[in-house]
Structure formats: C-alpha cells, structure tokens
C-alpha cells in the first residue's frame, strides 16, 4: 500500500511541477526527494523516507503542489515517521494532512 501511495505522490508531484507558473527548476529537488523516499520505503527504511519527506515538506516549493499532492506527501510522512518511532513528526504530519491544527 505504501509503495502505491509513494508512486501516486510522485505522479502528483510531476503534474504539479509541470503546472507551476515558476521555472522548471523549482520543484525538481522535491521530486528527487520523493523518488529517494520511495526507494527508502521499498528498502524498508522508514526513518530515511521520513527525513527526505520532511525536507520536501519544509521547502517553499511544497506550497506549489495541489491539495492532493500535499495531502499524500503529509500522509506518507506521517506513516514513515510513525514506523520510525518519530511520533511527534507523525502527529504533526497527520494533522497537516487532515487539516486539523
């Protein structure tokens, strides 16, 4: 299930970056981070996936993503952080994904 979510997120990111009104270079790093996070999930390294996704979420270009892309990113971050026992990050990402402060 997580692999499917990561692949869906990568597709959403690529679409969002293509639609952005900024130069193509903005968002490329975030897409690369998401791809690295997907590989980390596949390799059963949730801490590494969470670290990469946190960087992507904190980047200014993250706000250029559509709501779906932001939701999926935050949701996967919540799962990865939980699996790596980073419960504070997991809770923060879950709240961001659901819109609850």
ABEGO torsion letter per residue (X at the ends): XAAAAAAAAAAAAAAAAAABABBAABGAAAAAAAAAAAAAAAAGBAAAAAAAAAAAAABAAAAABBAAAAAAAAAAAAAAAAAAGBAAAAAAAAAAAAGBX
